[in-house]
């Protein structure tokens, strides 16, 4: 398993998520080394090869790519090896080359050089509405947009003002802002 921790307080980290690669319910492959570049986690997953996760929302990581270096080393689509939960296959990965190429070291297949294409287009901004409830809280609602990995809410009390981030990594399409009470604009 791969775990995600909130380390806002390094003395008391809090686990916020635990996840595995997409085929884990069928095959119990073991993650080994992982590297984070921008919003992606690249993991050498032994027999499951290289697995790439979008971690832009740490509460809902999503597998967005893979390279089968162990089961399908020649890339023809035929799996010549299975997954048994052993320490065979992809050992390490290096996604930091200026070319954008990714290096994957596999104990059986050797060195693989792969390239990742963006898995999906950048999402459009949602359309939001806001209203006050009976306690003077601001209730925001917005439409879901394709390819969104989570939503953030920013706020300014003045038109064309500086915006302050007040919530992030939301996976719902609503937010209740109780700190805007008494403000004439939101």
MIMAR-784229 format. One record per residue: z, x, y of N, C-alpha, C in turn; residue in one letter. Coordinates in steps of 0.2 Angstrom, whole numbers, padded with zeros to 4 digits, always signed. Layout:
BEGIN
ZXYZXYZXYA...
END
This chain:
BEGIN
+0000+0004-0006+0000+0000+0000+0000+0004+0006X-0003+0002+0012-0002+0005+0018+0002+0000+0023X+0007+0003+0026+0011+0000+0030+0010+0001+0038X+0012-0004+0042+0011-0003+0049+0018-0004+0052X+0020+0001+0056+0027+0000+0059+0027+0000+0067X+0031-0004+0070+0032-0003+0077+0037+0002+0078X+0035+0007+0082+0040+0013+0083+0042+0013+0090X+0042+0007+0094+0044+0007+0100+0051+0010+0101X+0055+0009+0096+0062+0013+0096+0061+0018+0090X+0060+0024+0091+0059+0029+0085+0065+0029+0080X+0071+0028+0083+0077+0028+0079+0077+0022+0074X+0073+0017+0075+0074+0011+0071+0067+0007+0070X+0062+0011+0067+0055+0008+0066+0056+0001+0062X+0051-0003+0064+0051-0010+0061+0044-0011+0057X+0044-0012+0051+0038-0014+0047+0035-0020+0050X+0029-0020+0052+0026-0027+0054+0020-0029+0050X+0018-0025+0045+0013-0027+0041+0012-0022+0035X+0010-0025+0030+0008-0021+0023+0002-0023+0021X-0003-0019+0020-0010-0021+0017-0013-0016+0012X-0018-0018+0009-0022-0014+0004-0029-0015+0006X-0033-0012+0002-0041-0013+0002-0043-0019-0001X-0049-0021+0001-0051-0028-0001-0051-0030-0009X-0052-0025-0013-0052-0026-0020-0046-0025-0024X-0040-0024-0020-0034-0022-0023-0031-0028-0028X-0033-0034-0027-0031-0039-0032-0034-0038-0039X-0040-0035-0039-0044-0033-0045-0042-0026-0048X-0042-0021-0043-0041-0014-0045-0036-0011-0041X-0031-0008-0044-0026-0005-0041-0027+0002-0039X-0031+0004-0034-0033+0010-0032-0027+0013-0027X-0027+0019-0026-0021+0022-0023-0024+0025-0016X-0021+0023-0010-0023+0027-0004-0020+0034-0004X-0023+0038-0001-0021+0045+0000-0020+0047+0007X-0025+0051+0010-0025+0053+0017-0028+0048+0021X-0026+0047+0027-0029+0042+0032-0029+0046+0039X-0034+0044+0043-0035+0047+0049-0037+0041+0054X-0034+0041+0060-0035+0036+0065-0040+0038+0070X-0045+0035+0071-0050+0037+0077-0051+0030+0081X-0049+0030+0087-0050+0024+0091-0047+0018+0088X-0050+0013+0086-0047+0007+0083-0048+0007+0076X-0050+0012+0073-0052+0012+0065-0047+0017+0062X-0045+0015+0056-0041+0019+0051-0046+0021+0045X-0047+0027+0044-0051+0030+0039-0047+0032+0033X-0047+0029+0027-0043+0031+0022-0047+0034+0016X-0045+0039+0013-0047+0042+0007-0043+0038+0002X-0047+0034-0002-0043+0029-0007-0044+0031-0014X-0044+0037-0015-0045+0040-0022-0051+0036-0025X-0050+0033-0031-0056+0030-0035-0060+0024-0031X-0057+0022-0025-0060+0017-0021-0064+0020-0016X-0064+0027-0015-0068+0030-0011-0066+0030-0004X-0070+0030+0001-0068+0030+0008-0068+0022+0010X-0062+0020+0013-0061+0013+0016-0060+0014+0023X-0063+0009+0027-0062+0009+0034-0059+0003+0036X-0054+0003+0040-0050-0003+0043-0050-0003+0050X-0052-0009+0053-0051-0011+0060-0044-0012+0061X-0040-0008+0065-0033-0009+0066-0032-0010+0073X-0037-0013+0077-0036-0015+0084-0030-0020+0085X-0029-0024+0079-0023-0029+0079-0019-0027+0073X-0014-0023+0075-0010-0020+0069-0006-0026+0065X-0006-0032+0067-0003-0038+0063-0009-0040+0058X-0015-0039+0059-0020-0041+0055-0026-0036+0054X-0024-0030+0051-0029-0025+0049-0035-0029+0045X-0041-0026+0046-0047-0029+0042-0051-0023+0040X-0053-0024+0033-0057-0019+0031-0064-0020+0033X-0067-0015+0036-0074-0016+0039-0079-0012+0036X-0078-0007+0032-0083-0003+0029-0080+0001+0023X-0085+0004+0019-0083+0008+0013-0089+0013+0011X-0087+0018+0008-0092+0022+0005-0089+0024-0002X-0093+0022-0007-0090+0022-0014-0092+0029-0017X-0088+0034-0015-0089+0041-0017-0087+0043-0025X-0083+0039-0028-0081+0040-0035-0085+0035-0039X-0085+0029-0038-0088+0024-0043-0096+0024-0043X-0098+0025-0037-0105+0025-0036-0108+0031-0032X-0106+0037-0034-0107+0043-0031-0115+0044-0028X-0120+0042-0032-0126+0043-0030-0129+0037-0025X-0125+0032-0024-0127+0027-0019-0132+0022-0022X-0133+0021-0028-0138+0017-0031-0136+0010-0032X-0129+0009-0031-0127+0002-0032-0124+0001-0039X-0125+0005-0044-0122+0005-0050-0115+0009-0051X-0110+0005-0053-0104+0009-0053-0104+0012-0060X-0103+0019-0060-0103+0023-0066-0096+0024-0068X-0091+0023-0064-0084+0024-0066-0080+0018-0063X-0074+0017-0066-0070+0012-0065-0064+0014-0061X-0060+0009-0059-0054+0011-0056-0048+0009-0060X-0044+0014-0062-0038+0014-0066-0032+0015-0063X-0032+0017-0057-0025+0018-0053-0024+0025-0054X-0028+0030-0055-0027+0037-0056-0028+0041-0049X-0027+0047-0049-0028+0051-0043-0034+0055-0044X-0040+0051-0045-0047+0054-0046-0051+0051-0040X-0055+0055-0037-0060+0052-0032-0058+0055-0025X-0059+0051-0020-0059+0053-0013-0052+0056-0011X-0052+0062-0009-0045+0065-0008-0044+0066+0000X-0049+0067+0004-0047+0067+0011-0053+0065+0015X-0052+0063+0021-0058+0061+0026-0057+0064+0033X-0062+0065+0036-0062+0068+0043-0067+0065+0047X-0065+0060+0052-0069+0056+0056-0070+0058+0063X-0069+0065+0064-0068+0067+0071-0074+0072+0073X-0080+0072+0070-0085+0076+0072-0089+0073+0078X-0091+0077+0082-0095+0075+0088-0101+0071+0087X-0104+0072+0081-0110+0068+0079-0109+0061+0077X-0102+0059+0076-0100+0053+0073-0100+0052+0065X-0103+0058+0062-0103+0058+0055-0096+0059+0052X-0094+0056+0046-0088+0056+0043-0088+0060+0037X-0084+0065+0036-0083+0069+0030-0078+0066+0025X-0080+0066+0019-0076+0063+0014-0076+0068+0008X-0070+0071+0006-0070+0075+0001-0068+0072-0005X-0072+0072-0011-0071+0069-0017-0070+0074-0022X-0065+0073-0027-0063+0078-0032-0069+0079-0037X-0073+0074-0038-0078+0074-0043-0085+0075-0040X-0086+0071-0034-0093+0071-0031-0094+0076-0026X-0089+0080-0024-0089+0085-0019-0089+0082-0012X-0092+0085-0007-0092+0083+0000-0097+0078+0001X-0095+0072+0004-0100+0067+0006-0100+0067+0014X-0106+0066+0017-0106+0066+0024-0109+0059+0025X-0105+0054+0028-0107+0047+0029-0107+0046+0037X-0111+0040+0038-0111+0038+0045-0109+0031+0045X-0104+0029+0050-0102+0022+0051-0106+0019+0057X-0109+0013+0055-0112+0009+0060-0106+0004+0062X-0106+0002+0069-0101-0003+0071-0102-0009+0066X-0096-0012+0064-0097-0017+0059-0098-0024+0062X-0097-0025+0068-0098-0031+0071-0099-0030+0079X-0102-0035+0082-0103-0034+0089-0096-0036+0093X-0096-0033+0099-0090-0034+0103-0089-0042+0104X-0083-0045+0104-0083-0052+0105-0084-0054+0112X-0086-0060+0113-0086-0062+0120-0079-0064+0122X-0078-0065+0129-0072-0067+0131-0071-0074+0130X-0065-0077+0128-0064-0084+0127-0064-0088+0134X-0065-0094+0133-0063-0098+0139-0056-0101+0139X-0052-0100+0144-0045-0102+0144-0044-0108+0149X-0039-0111+0147-0036-0117+0152-0029-0116+0152X-0026-0118+0158-0019-0117+0158-0016-0123+0162X-0010-0125+0160-0006-0130+0163+0001-0129+0162X+0005-0133+0166+0012-0132+0166+0015-0138+0162X+0021-0136+0159+0024-0142+0155+0030-0144+0159X+0034-0149+0156+0040-0151+0160+0045-0147+0162X+0045-0141+0159+0050-0136+0161+0047-0130+0165X+0041-0131+0168+0038-0127+0173+0035-0121+0169X+0035-0121+0163+0032-0115+0159+0024-0116+0160X+0020-0111+0159+0013-0111+0159+0011-0111+0152X+0007-0116+0150+0004-0116+0143-0003-0114+0143X-0005-0109+0140-0012-0106+0140-0015-0108+0133X-0021-0110+0133-0025-0112+0127-0032-0109+0128X-0035-0107+0123-0042-0104+0123-0046-0105+0117X-0052-0105+0117-0056-0106+0111-0057-0099+0107X-0057-0100+0101-0058-0095+0096-0065-0092+0097X-0066-0085+0097-0072-0082+0098-0074-0078+0092X-0080-0078+0090-0082-0074+0084-0080-0066+0085X-0078-0063+0079-0077-0056+0079-0070-0054+0083X-0066-0059+0085-0060-0057+0089-0055-0055+0084X-0052-0049+0085-0047-0046+0080-0040-0048+0083X-0040-0051+0088-0033-0053+0091-0035-0055+0099X-0030-0057+0102-0031-0059+0109-0025-0056+0113X-0026-0054+0119-0021-0052+0124-0021-0057+0130X-0015-0057+0133-0015-0061+0139-0012-0057+0145X-0016-0057+0150-0014-0053+0156-0013-0058+0162X-0009-0057+0167-0007-0061+0172-0006-0058+0179X-0008-0062+0184-0007-0060+0191-0005-0066+0195X-0001-0065+0199+0002-0071+0203-0002-0072+0210X-0007-0067+0211-0011-0067+0217-0019-0067+0215X-0023-0070+0218-0030-0070+0217-0032-0063+0218X-0036-0061+0214-0039-0054+0214-0034-0049+0214X-0028-0050+0211-0023-0045+0211-0023-0041+0205X-0018-0036+0204-0018-0032+0198-0015-0036+0193X-0018-0036+0187-0016-0039+0181-0011-0035+0177X-0006-0039+0174-0001-0036+0170-0002-0039+0163X-0001-0034+0158-0002-0037+0151+0005-0040+0149X+0005-0046+0147+0011-0049+0145+0011-0051+0138X+0006-0051+0134+0006-0052+0127+0000-0049+0124X+0000-0046+0118-0006-0044+0115-0005-0045+0107X-0011-0044+0104-0011-0044+0096-0010-0052+0094X-0011-0056+0098-0010-0063+0096-0016-0066+0092X-0014-0069+0087-0019-0072+0082-0020-0079+0082X-0016-0082+0087-0017-0090+0088-0021-0090+0095X-0023-0096+0096-0027-0098+0102-0022-0101+0108X-0016-0099+0108-0012-0102+0113-0006-0097+0115X-0003-0098+0121+0002-0094+0123+0007-0098+0128X+0013-0097+0127+0018-0101+0132+0021-0095+0136X+0020-0096+0143+0022-0090+0147+0028-0094+0151X+0034-0092+0149+0040-0095+0152+0043-0090+0158X+0039-0085+0159+0041-0080+0164+0038-0082+0171X+0033-0087+0171+0029-0089+0177+0033-0095+0180X+0039-0097+0178+0042-0102+0182+0043-0101+0189X+0042-0106+0193+0043-0105+0200+0038-0102+0204X+0033-0099+0201+0027-0096+0204+0022-0102+0206X+0019-0101+0212+0014-0107+0214+0008-0106+0211X+0006-0100+0209-0001-0099+0206+0000-0095+0199X-0004-0096+0195-0004-0092+0189-0011-0090+0187X
END
